[in-house]
Amino acid sequence: MLGGRPACVVLGHCPPSYASVTIGSTAVNAVMAGCAPLHFDVIVAAVRAMLRDDFNLHGVHATTMGATPMVIVSGDVGKIAKLNCDAGVCGSGSRNVSIGRTLKLVLQNIGGAVLGGTESTTIGTPMKFGFCVSENDDLVRRVGWEPYSEGSVSVIAVTSGPHQVVDFSTRDAYELIDLLAESMMSAYNVNMPLINECVVIVSPEHCLTLSEGGIGSKQELARLLFEATGRKMTWKLPKIIPQVSGKTIPIWLAMSFGILLQFVTLLLTSINVWKAGFPKTPKFTSPASFHIIVAGGAAGKFTAFCPGFGIGLPPMATANLSKCCSEKIVLQETHSNNSKIELDPCGERLYRPLVPLAIRNERIKTIGILDISKPGATIVMKYIVESIERLYPMILVRYFTKPTFSRPATDDLIQKIAEQCNAVIVGLAD
């Protein structure tokens, strides 16, 4: 599997243990996952992408929402690795799943991920076993569309799916887009706007319907999906407002607003103002939210989608919880003698010394409260503050809040707490 690559090269550090991930330890996990040596260039690039800060593997792994890494391979890369872009592209029966499985083994064996411990997913998904999709590069180029990426591998966090859109009769490109948009309204839930990312796996039959109907590029398809979902989302405003604001409104007011909105919509549509760009409520944050790939068997009018991990606009704490990350394929020419290196799937994690416990303070003068910035945690932590101030007035309490709940506390924040407090209470609540 190493193919002459130096085993000691570090690809990054994997949460939650943040142990070093090396070429060698990755190779062991790739073998355990069932990969062949021809897949290893893809795996190395995918692991690098997964460990980038923007991907936020820490939050992807820990969330109760069940997010998991999805690997997307496109262009000549998939051909070289002999990956499946045909029938059953998202399922079993090919080595695609072995690539996705390698990433999960790296997370578990090197990162120390434990289900029910650091991984808190409420329901989970079979995608967590391993998920890798390769694009049909030949068809994409034949219809004049562009490959998803060329010479690189992408990793994106997805929270559910693949949600399959079943279609038996659509022949018109714009009717198909409307059907897809209607189905994609279910992402997260039908009343939730501003989802940051979504993978759309367009089947070959649907790709031909769209291209023959005048959709000349993936960018155009993304724009049309964004507009179509936005038009449909506007009708949900009476339910969106209390959900986003956290305030309930009387049912009679919501119904009145809905009736008025429908009347205005019909009026604007009749005078062609709507199509001219009348403001809409986005279901997704922008056309760039859509990551469109073409894959699947030649027969079957089934397109699927997988919502990403993140919702809302900055500075909302829920915005961009994870971003799609891509890494170029780098062919290793260096040859190294690895014959005397003993490799272990857990890498350095098994051999790292235990971190000693902090020295007990005989007398605590200052207690720090670290709020992870989730509403549940805030309620609990403020109650604890009130209790300490009431029962122990001689102790000073300092309150700290993480910038976002989905990422570890910053080094600056940890240093500030360490300098100002004798002890710290951390609250986790969902």
Residue pairs with C-beta under 8 A, 6 or more apart in sequence:
1 27
1 28
1 30
1 31
1 35
1 37
1 40
2 23
2 24
2 27
2 40
2 338
3 37
3 40
3 332
4 332
4 334
4 335
4 336
5 23
5 27
5 40
5 332
5 334
5 336
6 23
6 334
6 336
6 338
7 22
7 23
7 24
7 27
7 336
7 338
7 341
7 343
8 22
8 23
8 24
8 341
9 22
9 23
10 20
10 21
10 22
11 21
11 22
11 23
11 26
11 44
11 47
11 48
11 51
12 20
12 21
12 47
12 48
12 51
12 52
13 19
13 20
13 21
13 51
14 21
14 51
14 57
14 106
14 107
14 110
14 111
15 57
15 58
15 61
15 111
15 408
16 58
16 61
16 62
16 111
16 112
16 113
16 118
17 110
17 111
17 112
17 349
17 352
18 111
19 110
19 111
19 112
19 346
19 347
19 348
19 349
19 352
20 347
20 348
21 47
21 51
21 106
21 110
21 347
22 347
22 348
23 44
24 338
24 341
24 343
24 347
25 106
25 109
25 110
25 343
25 344
25 345
25 346
25 347
25 348
26 43
26 44
26 47
26 102
26 106
27 40
27 343
28 343
28 344
28 345
29 102
29 105
29 106
29 109
29 110
29 345
30 39
30 40
30 43
30 98
30 102
32 105
32 345
33 98
33 99
33 101
33 102
33 105
33 130
34 95
34 98
34 101
35 43
35 95
35 98
35 99
35 102
36 95
38 80
38 81
38 82
39 81
39 83
39 95
39 98
39 99
41 77
41 80
41 81
41 329
41 330
41 331
41 332
42 71
42 73
42 77
42 81
42 83
42 99
42 153
42 329
43 99
43 102
43 103
44 330
45 152
45 153
45 327
45 328
45 329
45 330
46 69
46 71
46 99
46 102
46 103
46 132
46 153
46 155
46 327
47 102
47 103
47 106
48 327
49 55
49 153
49 154
49 155
49 325
49 326
49 327
50 57
50 69
50 103
50 106
50 155
50 325
51 57
52 325
52 327
54 322
54 323
54 325
55 69
55 155
55 157
55 322
55 323
55 324
55 325
56 157
56 321
56 322
56 323
56 406
56 407
57 69
57 107
57 111
58 406
58 407
58 408
59 67
59 309
59 321
59 322
59 406
59 407
60 67
60 68
60 69
60 157
60 309
60 321
60 322
61 67
61 107
61 111
61 113
61 118
61 119
62 118
62 119
62 120
63 120
63 121
63 309
63 321
63 406
64 120
64 121
64 122
64 430
65 121
65 122
65 159
65 309
66 121
66 122
66 123
66 124
66 125
66 128
66 159
66 160
67 157
67 158
67 159
67 309
67 321
67 322
68 104
68 125
68 127
68 128
68 131
68 157
68 158
68 159
69 100
69 103
69 104
69 131
69 155
69 156
69 157
70 100
70 127
70 131
70 132
70 133
70 155
70 156
70 157
70 158
70 199
70 306
71 99
71 100
71 103
71 131
71 132
71 133
71 153
71 154
71 155
72 132
72 133
72 134
72 135
72 148
72 149
72 153
72 154
72 155
72 156
72 199
72 291
72 293
73 81
73 83
73 99
73 132
73 133
73 134
73 135
73 153
73 154
74 134
74 135
74 137
74 147
74 148
74 149
74 150
74 154
74 293
75 135
75 137
75 147
75 148
75 149
75 150
75 151
75 152
76 137
76 150
76 151
77 151
77 152
77 153
77 329
78 85
78 134
78 135
78 137
79 137
81 134
82 95
83 94
83 95
83 96
83 99
83 132
83 134
84 93
84 94
84 95
84 96
84 134
85 133
85 134
85 135
85 136
85 137
85 295
85 296
86 136
86 295
86 296
86 297
86 298
87 296
87 297
87 298
88 94
88 297
89 96
89 133
89 134
89 201
89 295
89 296
89 297
90 131
90 133
90 162
90 201
90 295
90 304
91 97
96 132
96 133
96 134
97 129
97 130
97 131
97 132
98 130
98 132
99 130
99 132
100 129
100 130
100 131
100 132
101 129
101 130
102 130
103 130
103 155
104 128
104 129
104 130
105 345
107 113
108 114
109 345
109 346
109 347
109 349
110 345
110 346
110 347
110 348
110 349
111 349
112 118
112 349
113 119
115 121
120 430
121 128
125 160
127 158
127 161
127 306
131 158
133 201
133 293
133 295
134 295
135 147
135 148
135 293
135 294
135 295
136 204
136 294
136 295
136 296
137 147
139 204
139 207
139 294
140 146
140 147
140 207
140 294
141 147
143 207
143 208
143 211
144 211
144 216
144 217
145 207
145 211
145 216
145 217
145 218
145 294
146 217
146 218
148 154
148 218
148 291
148 292
148 293
149 326
151 328
151 329
152 326
152 327
152 328
152 329
153 326
153 327
153 329
154 291
154 324
154 325
154 326
155 324
155 325
155 326
156 197
156 199
156 291
156 308
156 322
156 324
156 325
157 308
157 309
157 321
157 322
158 199
158 306
158 307
158 308
158 309
159 188
159 306
159 307
159 308
159 309
160 306
160 307
161 199
161 304
161 305
161 306
161 307
162 201
162 304
162 305
162 306
163 183
163 184
163 186
163 187
163 304
163 305
163 306
164 302
164 303
164 304
165 179
165 180
165 183
165 302
165 303
165 304
165 305
166 301
166 302
167 176
167 179
167 206
167 301
167 302
167 303
168 301
170 176
170 179
170 209
170 301
171 209
172 209
172 213
173 209
173 210
173 212
173 213
173 214
173 215
174 213
174 224
176 206
176 209
176 210
176 213
177 210
177 215
177 221
177 224
177 225
177 228
178 228
180 200
180 225
180 228
180 303
180 305
181 225
181 228
181 229
181 232
182 232
183 305
184 198
184 225
184 229
184 283
184 305
185 229
185 232
185 233
185 283
187 195
187 198
187 283
187 305
187 307
188 195
188 307
188 311
190 236
191 236
191 239
191 240
191 243
192 240
192 243
192 311
193 233
193 236
193 240
193 244
193 281
193 282
193 283
193 311
194 282
194 283
194 284
194 285
194 311
194 312
194 313
195 283
195 284
195 285
195 289
195 307
195 308
195 310
195 311
196 284
196 285
196 289
196 308
196 309
196 310
196 311
196 312
196 319
196 320
196 321
197 284
197 289
197 291
197 307
197 308
197 309
197 310
197 323
197 324
198 284
198 289
198 290
198 291
198 305
198 306
198 307
198 308
199 291
199 293
199 305
199 306
199 308
200 225
200 290
200 291
200 292
200 293
200 303
200 304
200 305
201 293
201 294
201 295
201 296
201 303
201 304
201 305
201 306
202 210
202 221
202 292
202 293
202 294
202 295
202 303
203 294
203 295
203 296
203 297
203 300
203 301
203 302
203 303
203 304
204 294
204 296
204 297
204 298
205 298
205 299
205 300
205 301
206 301
206 302
206 303
207 294
209 301
210 221
215 221
215 224
218 292
219 287
221 290
221 292
222 287
222 288
222 289
222 290
222 292
223 287
225 284
225 287
225 290
226 282
226 284
226 286
226 287
226 289
226 290
227 280
229 282
229 283
229 284
230 280
230 281
230 282
230 283
231 274
231 280
232 283
233 240
233 280
233 281
233 282
233 283
234 261
234 265
234 280
234 281
235 258
235 261
235 262
235 265
236 281
237 257
237 258
237 261
237 281
238 249
238 254
238 255
238 257
238 258
238 261
239 254
240 281
241 249
242 248
242 249
242 254
265 274
268 274
268 278
269 275
284 290
285 313
289 308
291 308
291 324
296 302
308 322
308 324
309 321
309 322
310 318
310 319
310 320
310 321
310 322
310 323
311 318
311 319
312 318
312 319
313 319
314 320
317 373
317 403
317 404
317 405
317 406
318 406
321 404
321 406
322 406
344 350
361 422
361 423
364 395
364 422
364 423
365 395
365 396
365 422
366 395
366 396
366 397
366 398
366 420
366 421
366 422
366 423
367 388
367 395
367 396
367 397
367 398
367 421
367 422
367 423
367 424
367 425
368 397
368 398
368 399
368 400
368 417
368 420
368 421
368 423
368 424
368 425
369 381
369 384
369 385
369 397
369 398
369 399
369 400
369 424
369 425
369 427
370 400
370 401
370 402
370 409
370 417
370 424
370 425
370 426
370 427
371 377
371 378
371 381
371 399
371 400
371 401
371 402
371 427
372 401
372 402
372 405
372 426
372 427
372 428
372 429
373 401
373 402
373 403
373 404
373 405
374 405
374 429
374 430
376 429
376 430
377 405
377 427
377 428
377 429
379 429
380 427
380 429
381 399
381 425
381 427
384 425
384 427
385 397
385 399
388 395
388 397
389 397
398 417
398 420
398 421
400 413
400 416
400 417
402 409
402 410
402 413
403 410
403 413
417 424
